[in-house]
Amino acid sequence: MVCREQWNVRYRECRERPVPARVLVENRHLLPREGLGLDLACGLGGNALLLAEHGLETQAWDISDVAVHQVNAVSRQRLLPLIAEVRDVIRFPPLKDYFDCVVVSRFLCRELATPIIESLRPGGILFYQTFTREKQGGVGPSNPEWLLGTNELLFLFSALRILVYREEGTVGDGWVGWRDEALLVGMKVN
Ligand SMILES: C[S@@+](CC[C@H](N)C(=O)[O-])C[C@H]1O[C@@H](n2cnc3c(N)ncnc32)[C@H](O)[C@@H]1O
């Protein structure tokens, strides 16, 4: 994993606005109406802001204190039910049976798959989107350890009821469609 200071440097220099992941924007209708949400490895908190604006009590965790500070500043400004926290999610994964919704985008730690599933309450929804090894563009990590293999997201979260899955790889006309990343929305059944 890239260390905290490297992420801090990126976020100090970053002039981008927080943007929610496509998996969340395009499947927003699957969000629970109320409850507790988590944006895990939140970065600038684009997902967390969407969850909080939707009405969920939202937590956002990231190892970068610079990013967390920025998320909390926006949350305070917009009077949202969102609190960001500095947290190493590998050392301190989410508690079991706790969240009604978890969102992870552009972060991959395979050992967290089981804790993420366990952190969902029955009926809880997971939104996950990250880069694949088949990605064509230069965006995203180059280390294959941080990239998904074919169908890997399905495999990692097979304990959930899969509501949405999309991974197009390099099949067909690569200029159109949904490339470079895989996305999954799944529900904890019990
Ligand atoms: C590529 S960014 C994605 C941020 C955000 N989810 C998004 O989609 O824009 C990866 C994030 O993971 C965070 N991160 C890396 N290792 C972490 C760890 N062990 N615990 C918590 N956050 C971590 C980084 O600080 C960074 O904000």
The ligand as an SDF file (V2000), in Angstrom:
LIG
                    3D

 27 29  0  0  0  0  0  0  0  0999 V2000
   -7.4080    6.0480   -5.6440 C   0  0  0  0  0  0  0  0  0  0  0  0
   -7.8880    6.7930   -4.1400 S   0  0  0  0  0  0  0  0  0  0  0  0
   -9.6590    6.5960   -4.2080 C   0  0  0  0  0  0  0  0  0  0  0  0
  -10.3690    7.5940   -3.3640 C   0  0  0  0  0  0  0  0  0  0  0  0
  -11.9000    7.5940   -3.5390 C   0  0  0  0  0  0  0  0  0  0  0  0
  -12.4920    6.3720   -3.0590 N   0  0  0  0  0  0  0  0  0  0  0  0
  -12.2590    7.8410   -4.9790 C   0  0  0  0  0  0  0  0  0  0  0  0
  -12.8110    6.9630   -5.6450 O   0  0  0  0  0  0  0  0  0  0  0  0
  -11.9980    8.9540   -5.4490 O   0  0  0  0  0  0  0  0  0  0  0  0
   -7.4280    5.5680   -2.9270 C   0  0  0  0  0  0  0  0  0  0  0  0
   -7.6380    6.0550   -1.4980 C   0  0  0  0  0  0  0  0  0  0  0  0
   -7.3280    5.0130   -0.5810 O   0  0  0  0  0  0  0  0  0  0  0  0
   -6.7550    5.5980    0.5710 C   0  0  0  0  0  0  0  0  0  0  0  0
   -6.0400    4.5380    1.3060 N   0  0  0  0  0  0  0  0  0  0  0  0
   -4.9500    3.8420    0.8960 C   0  0  0  0  0  0  0  0  0  0  0  0
   -4.6090    2.9350    1.8290 N   0  0  0  0  0  0  0  0  0  0  0  0
   -5.5090    3.0750    2.8500 C   0  0  0  0  0  0  0  0  0  0  0  0
   -5.6850    2.4270    4.0920 C   0  0  0  0  0  0  0  0  0  0  0  0
   -4.8820    1.4310    4.4890 N   0  0  0  0  0  0  0  0  0  0  0  0
   -6.7000    2.8200    4.8980 N   0  0  0  0  0  0  0  0  0  0  0  0
   -7.5320    3.8260    4.5110 C   0  0  0  0  0  0  0  0  0  0  0  0
   -7.4100    4.4690    3.3360 N   0  0  0  0  0  0  0  0  0  0  0  0
   -6.4140    4.0970    2.5190 C   0  0  0  0  0  0  0  0  0  0  0  0
   -5.8700    6.7010    0.0250 C   0  0  0  0  0  0  0  0  0  0  0  0
   -5.5430    7.6850    0.9670 O   0  0  0  0  0  0  0  0  0  0  0  0
   -6.7410    7.2260   -1.1130 C   0  0  0  0  0  0  0  0  0  0  0  0
   -7.5550    8.3020   -0.6730 O   0  0  0  0  0  0  0  0  0  0  0  0
  1  2  1  0
  2  3  1  0
  2 10  1  0
  3  4  1  0
  4  5  1  0
  5  6  1  0
  5  7  1  0
  7  8  2  0
  7  9  1  0
 10 11  1  0
 11 12  1  0
 11 26  1  0
 12 13  1  0
 13 14  1  0
 13 24  1  0
 14 15  1  0
 14 23  1  0
 15 16  2  0
 16 17  1  0
 17 18  1  0
 17 23  2  0
 18 19  1  0
 18 20  2  0
 20 21  1  0
 21 22  2  0
 22 23  1  0
 24 25  1  0
 24 26  1  0
 26 27  1  0
M  CHG  2   2   1   9  -1
M  END
$$$$
